[in-house]
Structures are given as structure tokens and as C-alpha cells.
Amino acid sequence: MKILVCGATGRVGASVVEQALAAGHEVVALVRDAKKLQASGDRLKVVEGDATKPEVVEALLREGCEAVVMAIGAPPRTPSTVVADATRAITQAMQAAGVKRYLAVSGTAEMPQQTWLGRVSTAILRMTPVGPAVRDHDAAFRIVQQSGLEWTLAACPHIADGAPRGYHRTSAVFPGGYLNVHPTEVARFLVQELEAKRFPGQIVGVWN
């Protein structure tokens, strides 16, 4: 499968590129700075460009891409609309190019099914300094829901570096409390889901 990865130099995006190549996929990586991408290979094409511009994304999709993995993010404590802006541009480009399969990173706050503790945890999260990042993902989620695409979102808690665990759990329900997930496991879920299609039209919790 030929896939377009947006946000390919971030912690999750870089791992998506590596794991997708290892799985035999052909990858087009859309990045702002090609020097930051360490992956290489015959099946990798690196393109510098702005993922918030639909015409840039559409041109790459028309090169034969069959799916998009969106892993763009901003520092969580920095007010930004980059996730929503990129989501809007990418989904518009996909609609224009006739590409349907869309996978992306989201957050647990967007999960519609939450336990009582989950709802409390989300309410507290929205009042912390990462509240603007949550609202950015909220807006992106609404765009995806209305896109008409074949989408699956990985709802992540705190994405933590450190030693990889080598496994992840998935859930349709956010239980609340403090959870984390390693970026390689978020990438593993997304790359596996490209072909498995286990969660069509769903936002799925992914954590260790």
C-alpha cells in the first residue's frame, strides 16, 4: 500500500514511517524540514511542504496514495490550531483526490464513551495548561466526523518516551486516571490498522 504520512518527523510520525516501511508499504512523507527525518529507503519519498495547504496534499495524493496517516501535533502547552487546520486541509484534499482511508492521532478527551472517572479526568484535563491542545483535537475530531472518509483515530493519553513496552491495549471506553503510551505503540496501532480495518469510523483508546 502507498501511504502519505503527515507529521513524519514527530515522535509518532517518524515511527509510523519506519514501521510502515518495515511492513512493506510505500511511504510518502510530508515534512517541513527533510533534515529531521532519519528514515531512508527505496520505498520512501520525502517531500517538504505545508500540510495545512490542501493543494500541497492533493498533489501528493494524486501520485497514487491509498491512505493517509496524520500525526501532526504541537507542543501541548502552546495554544495552537495546527491539528485542526491540517485536518481540514488533508480531508479536503482527500475528498478532491478520491482517497478514502484516513488514520490519525487524537486524544482520550475526544472519546465519546467514558466512565465516571473518565469524565472527571477529562474535565480536569480541559482546565489545565494543555486545555488549548485538547480543544484543537476537539475541532479536528468534528472535522473528521463530518468528512465522509473511512477513518480511524488513535485516542492517546500522555505520549511518553522512555523504554518501549512492546505492547499496547485498545479500548472503546476511557477509564480515566493516569495512562500513558509509548509513541512506537501508537505507530504500531496505526500501521496495523491500515490493512486490518478493525475499527472503521471509531476513535479507539490506545495505551500501555
C-alpha positions in Angstrom: 0.0 0.0 0.0 1.2 3.5 -0.8 0.5 5.9 2.1 1.0 9.6 2.8 2.3 10.4 6.3 1.8 13.9 7.5 3.9 14.9 10.5 6.5 12.4 9.7 9.3 13.9 11.8 7.4 13.8 15.1 7.7 11.0 17.7 4.7 9.1 16.4 5.0 10.1 12.7 8.7 9.0 12.5 7.8 5.7 14.0 4.9 5.3 11.5 7.3 5.8 8.6 9.8 3.2 10.0 7.1 0.6 10.8 5.3 1.1 7.5 8.4 0.7 5.5 9.3 -2.5 7.6 5.8 -3.8 6.8 6.4 -3.4 3.1 4.4 -0.3 2.4 5.5 2.6 0.1 5.6 5.8 2.0 5.4 9.5 1.0 6.5 11.6 4.0 5.3 15.2 4.0 7.5 17.3 6.3 8.5 20.8 7.0 12.2 20.0 7.3 13.6 16.9 5.5 16.8 17.0 7.5 14.8 16.0 10.6 13.7 12.7 9.1 16.2 9.9 9.8 14.4 7.1 7.9 15.6 6.1 4.4 14.9 3.5 1.7 13.9 2.9 -1.8 10.2 2.9 -0.9 10.4 6.3 0.9 9.8 9.6 -0.8 10.4 12.7 1.4 8.6 16.0 0.4 9.0 19.3 2.1 5.7 21.2 2.3 2.9 22.6 4.3 0.2 20.1 5.3 -2.3 22.9 6.0 -2.4 23.7 2.3 -4.9 21.4 0.6 -3.3 21.8 -2.8 0.0 20.5 -1.5 -1.6 17.5 0.0 -3.8 16.8 -3.0 -0.9 16.8 -5.4 0.9 14.1 -3.4 -2.3 12.0 -3.0 -2.7 12.0 -6.8 0.6 10.2 -7.1 -1.2 7.0 -6.2 -1.6 7.2 -2.4 -4.2 4.9 -1.0 -4.3 6.1 2.6 -3.2 9.0 4.9 -1.7 8.8 8.4 -1.9 12.1 10.1 0.4 12.6 13.1 0.8 16.3 13.2 0.9 17.9 16.6 2.0 21.0 18.6 3.6 21.3 22.0 0.7 20.6 24.3 1.1 23.8 26.4 1.3 26.0 23.4 -2.1 27.4 22.1 -2.4 26.3 18.5 -4.9 25.3 15.9 -2.4 23.3 13.8 -4.1 20.0 14.3 -7.5 21.3 13.2 -6.0 23.3 10.3 -4.1 20.3 9.0 -7.0 18.0 9.4 -9.3 20.4 7.5 -6.7 20.7 4.6 -5.9 17.0 4.5 -9.6 15.8 4.5 -10.5 18.4 1.8 -7.6 17.2 -0.3 -8.6 13.5 0.2 -12.2 14.3 -0.9 -10.9 16.1 -4.0 -8.5 13.2 -4.9 -10.9 10.4 -4.1 -8.7 8.9 -1.4 -10.9 7.4 1.5 -8.7 5.8 4.1 -7.7 8.2 7.0 -5.9 7.4 10.2 -4.8 9.9 12.8 -3.6 10.6 16.3 -6.2 12.1 18.7 -6.7 12.2 22.4 -8.7 10.5 25.1 -10.7 13.6 25.8 -12.4 13.1 22.4 -13.6 9.6 23.2 -17.4 9.6 23.4 -17.5 6.6 25.8 -16.0 7.4 29.2 -16.6 6.0 32.7 -17.5 8.4 35.6 -13.8 8.7 36.4 -13.0 9.2 32.8 -15.4 12.1 32.5 -13.9 13.7 35.7 -10.3 13.2 34.4 -11.3 14.8 31.1 -13.0 17.7 32.8 -9.8 18.3 34.8 -7.6 18.0 31.8 -9.5 20.7 30.0 -8.8 23.1 32.8 -5.0 22.5 32.8 -2.4 24.3 30.6 -3.0 21.6 27.9 -6.6 22.7 27.5 -5.9 24.5 24.2 -4.4 21.4 22.8 -7.5 19.4 23.8 -9.7 22.0 22.1 -7.5 21.8 19.0 -8.1 18.0 18.9 -11.8 18.5 19.6 -12.1 20.7 16.5 -10.1 18.1 14.4 -12.4 15.3 15.6 -15.5 17.2 14.4 -13.9 17.8 11.0 -13.2 14.1 10.6 -16.6 13.0 11.7 -18.2 15.2 9.0 -15.7 14.3 6.3 -17.3 11.2 4.8 -14.0 9.4 4.8 -13.2 5.9 6.1 -11.5 7.0 9.3 -10.0 5.5 12.5 -8.4 7.6 15.2 -6.0 6.6 17.9 -7.1 8.2 21.2 -3.9 8.7 23.1 -3.4 9.6 26.7 0.0 11.1 27.6 2.5 10.0 24.9 5.6 9.2 27.0 9.1 8.5 25.8 11.4 6.0 27.6 11.9 2.3 27.1 9.3 0.8 24.7 6.9 -1.6 26.4 6.5 -3.7 23.3 2.7 -3.9 23.6 -0.4 -1.8 23.8 -4.0 -2.2 24.8 -7.1 -0.8 22.9 -10.4 0.2 24.3 -13.6 2.0 23.2 -14.0 3.3 26.7 -11.8 5.8 28.5 -11.5 4.6 32.2 -9.9 7.8 33.5 -6.9 8.1 35.7 -3.3 8.5 34.6 -2.5 6.4 31.5 0.4 6.7 29.0 1.5 5.2 25.8 4.9 5.0 24.0 5.0 6.6 20.6 6.1 3.4 18.9 2.9 1.7 20.2 0.7 4.4 18.8 2.5 4.0 15.5 2.1 0.2 15.7 -1.6 0.5 16.1 -1.9 2.9 13.1 0.2 0.8 10.8 -1.6 -2.4 11.7 -4.9 -0.7 11.3 -4.1 0.3 7.7 -4.9 -3.1 6.5 -6.7 -4.7 9.4 -9.6 -2.2 9.4 -10.8 -3.4 12.8 -12.2 0.0 13.9 -14.0 1.7 11.0 -15.4 5.1 11.9 -14.2 4.8 15.5 -11.9 6.6 17.9 -10.1 4.0 19.9 -8.1 4.3 23.1 -4.5 3.2 22.8 -2.4 2.8 25.9 0.1 0.6 27.7 
